[in-house]
Amino acid sequence: MKAAYRNVLEEKGQSIRVFVFEDKEFPAAWHSHPQYELTFIASSSGMRYIGDHIHNFTSGDLVLVGTNLPHSWKTVGEQQSLVKAIIIQFSEDFLGTNWLDKFEFSQIKQLLTLSARGIQFSDATAKALAPTLLQLPEKSAFDKVIGLVQILQTLAQKKEHQLLSTAGFNTSITGEDSKRISTVLTYVKNNVQSKIAISMVASLVGLTEVSFCRYFKKVHNKPFIAFLNEFRIALACKLLIETDLTVSEIGYECGFGSITLLHRLFKKKHFMTPLDYRNQYRSIPTTSKK
């Protein structure tokens, strides 16, 4: 599967694209494009990569990705139903040139500036906007544009959000970079239970071990081992939330050589033990009280 830098607005004169993505899984491609992208996960779970950020996602995830920021969503494990997402892609000038300099759009301008790092919005914000997002693909071209402006203004006024990628992440990603990183991500996903040797991964992308380590850190802003540990911790979070596997079983599923290593890295990332993380998540009410 080819993953590359590409223009996602294929039709001449098109400035906004709104569509429903439905499939057995998300494509594994790690890619970037010169358009902004707002993605709402209606149904699915897995791993989300935004720049040098990696985290698990579930249904209800709402993320805004800035221009030229590499990103990828990957399903992990068996899905109970088809993956479904509402995706909105739009160019900066979809309302014409210099519209963001107008006073009325100052909040949206600030939002789009922050999106250079990727923004994840709160569950409450995503839930409130879900009906609008789900209906938008059925709207007329005119109403899609108006709807997008209203969605962006709503998001711009919300302070409950998280910036994802680090400020220093290298966004100068070539097509070759994208193809190589996609190969690495796919290999890690398919072999996470095993001991993953850097030499093996390096050979998959045609580099020596030393060259690969240097290359990966330059492109992804972190050493490969740090990335691999983050992937395994994110997968552990997904399994803690979605399954009843013991912590030891999860450690095995995620490829940790020892339960001690899992606990140490998990506490470093989330400031709590895996069991505390599961208990904290399960203490969240699943239905609202009226």
C-alpha positions in Angstrom: 0.0 0.0 0.0 1.5 3.3 -1.0 1.4 6.1 1.5 2.6 9.5 0.4 2.1 13.3 0.5 -0.9 14.0 -1.6 -3.6 16.5 -2.4 -6.9 15.1 -1.2 -9.1 17.6 -3.0 -9.0 16.0 -6.4 -11.8 17.8 -8.2 -10.8 21.1 -9.9 -12.0 24.0 -7.8 -12.9 21.9 -4.9 -12.1 23.4 -1.5 -13.9 21.1 0.9 -14.5 17.3 1.0 -16.9 15.7 3.4 -17.4 11.9 3.3 -18.2 8.8 5.3 -15.4 6.3 5.5 -16.6 2.7 6.0 -14.5 -0.4 5.7 -13.2 -3.4 7.6 -10.2 -1.4 8.9 -8.4 1.9 8.4 -5.7 1.9 5.8 -2.3 1.6 7.4 -0.8 4.5 5.4 1.1 7.3 7.3 0.6 10.3 5.1 0.2 14.1 5.0 -1.6 16.6 2.7 -1.8 20.4 2.4 -5.4 20.4 3.6 -6.8 20.5 7.2 -8.6 17.3 8.3 -11.3 16.9 11.0 -12.0 13.2 11.8 -14.8 11.9 13.9 -14.7 8.2 14.7 -18.3 6.9 14.8 -17.4 3.3 15.2 -13.9 1.7 15.7 -10.9 1.5 18.0 -7.2 1.2 17.5 -4.1 3.4 17.4 -3.8 7.0 16.3 -0.6 8.6 15.1 -0.4 12.4 14.8 3.2 13.6 14.1 5.3 12.1 16.9 2.2 11.4 19.1 0.8 7.9 19.5 -2.3 7.0 21.5 -5.3 4.6 21.4 -8.6 5.8 20.1 -12.2 4.6 20.5 -15.6 5.6 19.1 -16.3 9.2 19.7 -12.8 10.4 19.0 -12.7 13.8 17.4 -9.4 15.2 16.1 -8.3 18.1 13.9 -5.1 17.7 12.0 -3.2 20.7 10.5 -1.8 21.1 7.1 1.1 18.8 6.1 1.1 17.1 9.5 1.6 13.3 9.0 -1.1 11.1 10.5 -2.6 7.7 10.5 -5.4 5.7 12.2 -4.9 2.0 12.5 -7.4 -0.6 13.7 -5.9 -3.2 16.1 -7.5 -6.6 16.8 -10.8 -7.9 15.5 -13.6 -5.3 15.0 -17.1 -6.1 16.0 -18.5 -4.0 13.2 -17.3 -2.0 10.2 -15.1 1.0 10.8 -17.0 4.2 10.3 -15.7 7.7 10.4 -16.8 11.1 9.2 -13.9 12.9 7.6 -13.9 16.6 6.6 -10.9 17.9 4.5 -10.6 21.5 3.6 -8.1 24.0 2.2 -7.1 27.1 4.1 -8.8 29.3 1.5 -12.1 27.5 1.2 -13.9 30.8 1.9 -11.5 32.7 -0.3 -8.2 34.5 0.3 -7.5 36.3 3.6 -10.8 35.4 5.2 -9.0 34.3 8.3 -7.7 37.8 8.8 -11.2 39.1 9.3 -12.1 39.9 12.9 -15.2 37.6 12.9 -13.0 34.6 12.2 -10.2 35.4 14.7 -11.0 32.4 16.9 -11.1 30.0 14.0 -7.7 31.4 12.9 -6.3 30.6 16.3 -7.8 27.1 16.2 -6.2 26.3 12.8 -2.9 27.6 14.0 -3.0 25.2 17.0 -3.9 22.4 14.6 -0.3 22.4 13.4 0.3 20.0 16.3 -3.0 18.1 16.0 -5.9 18.7 18.4 -8.0 16.1 20.2 -11.3 17.5 21.6 -13.0 16.4 24.7 -15.6 13.6 24.8 -18.3 16.2 25.8 -17.4 18.3 22.7 -17.4 15.3 20.4 -20.7 14.1 21.8 -22.4 17.5 21.4 -21.2 17.8 17.7 -21.8 14.2 16.8 -25.3 14.7 15.3 -24.1 17.6 13.2 -21.1 15.7 12.0 -23.1 12.6 11.1 -25.6 14.6 9.1 -23.1 16.8 7.2 -22.2 14.3 4.4 -25.8 14.4 3.3 -26.0 18.1 3.0 -25.7 20.2 -0.2 -22.3 21.6 -1.2 -23.4 25.1 0.1 -24.7 23.7 3.4 -21.5 21.7 3.9 -19.4 24.9 3.7 -21.8 26.7 6.1 -21.8 23.7 8.4 -18.0 23.5 8.5 -17.7 27.2 9.5 -20.2 26.6 12.3 -18.4 23.5 13.5 -15.0 25.3 13.4 -16.4 28.2 15.4 -17.9 25.8 18.0 -14.5 24.0 18.3 -12.6 27.3 18.5 -14.7 28.3 21.6 -14.0 25.1 23.4 -11.0 25.1 25.8 -11.3 21.4 26.7 -8.8 20.0 24.2 -5.3 18.5 24.0 -2.5 19.3 21.7 -0.9 16.1 20.4 2.4 16.3 18.5 5.4 18.2 20.0 6.1 21.7 18.7 9.4 20.6 17.3 8.1 17.8 15.1 9.6 17.7 11.6 6.7 18.2 9.2 9.0 18.2 6.1 8.0 14.7 5.2 8.7 13.3 1.7 6.9 10.6 -0.1 9.8 8.2 0.6 9.7 9.1 4.3 6.0 8.3 4.4 6.4 5.0 2.6 9.2 3.9 5.0 7.4 4.9 8.1 4.2 3.2 7.0 6.3 0.0 6.5 7.6 0.4 10.0 4.2 1.0 11.6 2.6 -2.0 9.8 5.5 -4.3 10.9 5.2 -3.1 14.5 1.4 -3.6 14.5 1.7 -7.1 13.1 4.6 -8.3 15.3 4.0 -6.5 18.6 3.9 -9.7 20.6 7.3 -10.7 19.4 10.8 -9.4 20.2 11.3 -6.7 17.6 14.9 -6.3 16.5 16.0 -2.9 15.1 18.2 -4.7 12.6 15.1 -6.5 11.2 13.1 -3.3 10.9 16.0 -1.5 9.3 16.3 -4.2 6.7 12.7 -3.8 5.8 13.3 -0.1 4.7 16.7 -0.8 3.1 18.9 0.8 5.8 21.6 -0.3 8.1 20.8 -0.4 11.8 22.8 2.7 12.6 21.3 4.6 9.6 17.8 3.6 10.5 18.2 4.8 14.1 19.4 8.1 12.9 16.8 8.4 10.2 13.8 7.4 12.5 14.8 9.9 15.2 15.1 12.7 12.6 11.8 12.0 11.0 9.7 10.9 14.0 11.4 13.1 16.7 12.2 10.2 19.0 14.3 7.0 19.0 12.6 3.9 17.6 12.7 2.1 21.0 10.8 5.0 22.6 8.2 4.8 19.8 7.9 1.0 20.2 7.4 1.3 24.0 4.7 4.0 23.4 2.9 1.8 20.9 2.9 -1.1 23.4 1.7 1.2 26.2 -1.1 2.5 24.0 -2.1 -1.0 23.1 -2.1 -2.0 26.8 -4.5 0.9 27.5 -6.8 -0.3 24.8 -6.8 -3.9 26.2 -7.3 -2.6 29.8 -10.4 -0.7 28.7 -11.9 -3.2 26.2 -11.1 -6.6 27.7 -11.0 -8.5 31.0 -7.5 -9.9 30.4 -5.3 -9.8 33.4 -2.4 -7.3 33.5 0.0 -10.2 33.0 -1.9 -11.4 30.0 -1.9 -7.9 28.6 1.8 -7.6 29.1 2.2 -10.7 27.0 -0.2 -9.5 24.3 1.8 -6.2 24.1 5.2 -7.8 23.8 6.6 -6.8 27.2 9.4 -9.1 28.3 8.4 -8.8 31.9 5.5 -7.5 34.0 7.9 -5.3 35.8 8.8 -3.5 32.6 5.1 -2.9 31.8 4.5 -1.4 35.2 7.5 0.8 35.1 6.8 2.2 31.6 3.0 2.5 32.3 3.5 4.5 35.5 6.0 6.7 33.7 3.5 7.5 31.0 0.2 7.6 33.0 1.4 8.1 36.6 -0.6 5.1 37.8 -0.5 1.3 37.6 -2.3 -0.5 34.8 -4.9 -1.9 37.3 -5.6 1.6 38.6 -6.0 2.8 35.0 -8.6 0.1 34.3 -10.5 0.8 37.6 -10.4 4.6 37.0 -11.8 4.1 33.5 -14.5 1.7 34.6 -15.7 4.1 37.3 -16.8 6.5 34.6 -20.7 6.4 34.4 -21.9 5.0 31.0 -25.3 6.6 31.2 -26.3 10.0 32.3 -28.5 10.6 35.3 -31.5 12.8 34.8 
